[in-house]
Amino acid sequence: MQKNMETIREFLNQQEKHITHYVVAQSHYFAYHKQANDIERMTFNLRKDFRHARNCFNKELYGNGAIRKPMLYSPLLIPTIEGTREVSNPKKSIHYNIYLGNLPKALTTEDIKTLWTYCWVDKAKQKNDIYITEPLANTQSHLLNYGTKEAQFGNTGCWDFENTQIPYLALKAD
């Protein structure tokens, strides 16, 4: 399947009803004045760090159920990477926009931020600069487009497909 902006946005629109939170997680990597191979290496390392944080987050939310039955006990998690083509702003880090869903209903937005911060900062050793929100009815489509804005400029690699997880059994139960 060839990824393009329409494919990515169509996929996000299909998952829209399951997305309950939107997260921006900054990293320690900066693309400013870097060569393409350096940015590629940083992005590769950031994806590994994200995978580590994602696995930690899964385990914090669902314990061993996240390993034994991931299609039922894992969050919906759709990450996109932004800033890999940004070379004009020295303060903008390469960062993740993350769409979350299938989270335990007992958790508040602040609880989710605390768990993600623990996994992202303490476990993956990334920057303690995290923003989280619940999409409101009038902002949902804006947030879906925001996370894929780099695709508009030809960066279809912004969707971190390898770190995407869709707990299909849990979502069918809704």
ABEGO torsion letter per residue (X at the ends): XBBBAAAAAAAAAAAAAABABBBBBBBABBABGBBAAAAAAAAAAAAAAAAAAAAAAAAAAAEAAAAABAAABBBBBBBBBBGAABAABAABBBBBBBBBBGBBAABBAAAAAAAAAAAAAAAAGBBBBBBBBBBBAAAAAAAAAAAAAAAAAGBAAABBAAABBBBAAAAAAX
